[in-house]
Amino acid sequence: MRTKAVIFLLLSFSLQAVAQQDPQFSQSMFTRLSYNPAYTGSHGKICATALHRQQWYGFGDGAPEISVFNFDAAISPFGIDAGVGLSLIQDKIGFSNNLGARLSLSYRFEAWDGNLAFGANGGMINYSLTPHWVIPSGTSVHSSNDPAIPQEVKNEMAPDIGFGVYYYTDAMYLGFSSTHINEPTFTPAEGGVKPRIGRNYYLISGYNMPITDTKFELNPSLLVQSDGSLTQISLNTHLSYDEKFWGGVSVRTDKTLTGMIGAKLFNWVRVGYSYDLSISELSKYHQGSHEIMVGFCFDVKTDESPEKYKSIRFL
């Protein structure tokens, strides 16, 4: 129990003291709007997705918990192919509870037998900190003896902006983006380190591979996420059937294996679930991570029935 308390203490302190990396999702193919504004409206429909992640289940109070809601739609003002969207995210870990809200706009045009899109987003991020330090018994250290360890409750807002580029065809996609370009900073506690949300970079790529003479399709994809000092790489593979059911596996460089399943209901509602199994030393103190996803997409035209998607990779 003492070891677990020490891990939690170090984790909480490090997240307040340094620029932190964005939360990572196992079902990242459904949350692309959260980190690449150029994706906005690229599907040509009205879409909304909600996802909740319970990380390190069984770890106890302070374990990471992330919720995200994305909404975007394709629009054509003055005949211009564009997109507009809204992204909300709540990231709770340790003593911090960050809430971000961003509006995104994109512009796309035909290029190289596909579409090339540029996008930007802007909004606010609210940084909230409610310290309650628990020092393991038998130690001579106390949090109040170190001015660098925050003691006071904080609640502060700062602007947040991002930018992205996204290229896609019916068969593949490729994107690059950066979140928190302005690196939002917040007022430090007296004598403490100035908290900030570090700039993050993303590279995404995926390909659709229909299996000849079957209703199956293989969808490998790649996600690279970096804050300049720490880089995470996810290799994903999905197998879909009849564009209605899918299952897949993912391997991440943080020693995590993921299994996921999902289905499309009523031809426009989709649900998904994933479970992360960690093989790192931290796995001794928790029972894995869970994600639940619910979303929908429908055509903006009212005189036509909802269309089928080319691939679940473009939901």
RATA-V829427 format. One line per field, one symbol per residue. ss: DSSP state (2 for helix, 1 for strand, 0 for the rest). phi: phi as a letter, one per 30 degrees, with the letter a starting at -180 (. if undefined). psi: psi as a letter, one per 20 degrees, with the letter a starting at -180 (. if undefined). A space follows every 10 residues. Layout:
BEGIN
ss: ???
phi: ???
psi: ???
END
This chain:
BEGIN
ss: 0222222222 2222222001 0000000222 0222202220 0000111111 1111000000 0000111111 1111102220 0111111111 1110011111 1111111111 1001111111 1111111110 0000000000 0022200000 0001111111 1111111100 0111111110 0000100000 0000011001 1111111011 0000011111 1111110000 1111111111 1000111111 1100011111 1111100011 1111111100 2222200011 1111111110 0000000000 02220
phi: .dedddeddd dddddddbdc dedccdcddc bdddbbddde iddibcbbbb bbccchejdj ejdebbbbbb baadbbdhic dbbbabbcbc bcahccbcbb bbcbbbbbad ahiabcbbbb baabbccbbb dadccedicc cbeddcddcd ccdbabcadb bbbabbcabd cababbabch edhebbddde icdddacddc bbbbaabcbd ceibccbcbd abbcbbcjcb bcbccbbcbc bhhbbbaabb bcddibcbcb baacchibcb babbbccdcd ddddcacjbb bbbbabbbdd ddcbdedddd addcd
psi: hggggggggg ggghhhhrpq qqqpqhlhii khhhiniiip jhijapqppp pppoqlpiha piqpppqqpp prqprmpkjp orqqrppppp oppciqnppq pppqqqpqrp plkbppqqqq rqbqpooppn qnpopqqjqj qphiioiiop hqpqoqqqqp qrqqpppqah irqpqprpql himpqqpqro jrpoqqoqpq qppqqqqpnp opkrjqppmq rppppqjhhp pppppqpqoq pkkhqqqrqq pqiklpppqq rrqpqjjipq qqqqppopjr hiiijrkaqq pppprqqqqi pijqqpqqqh qiik.
END
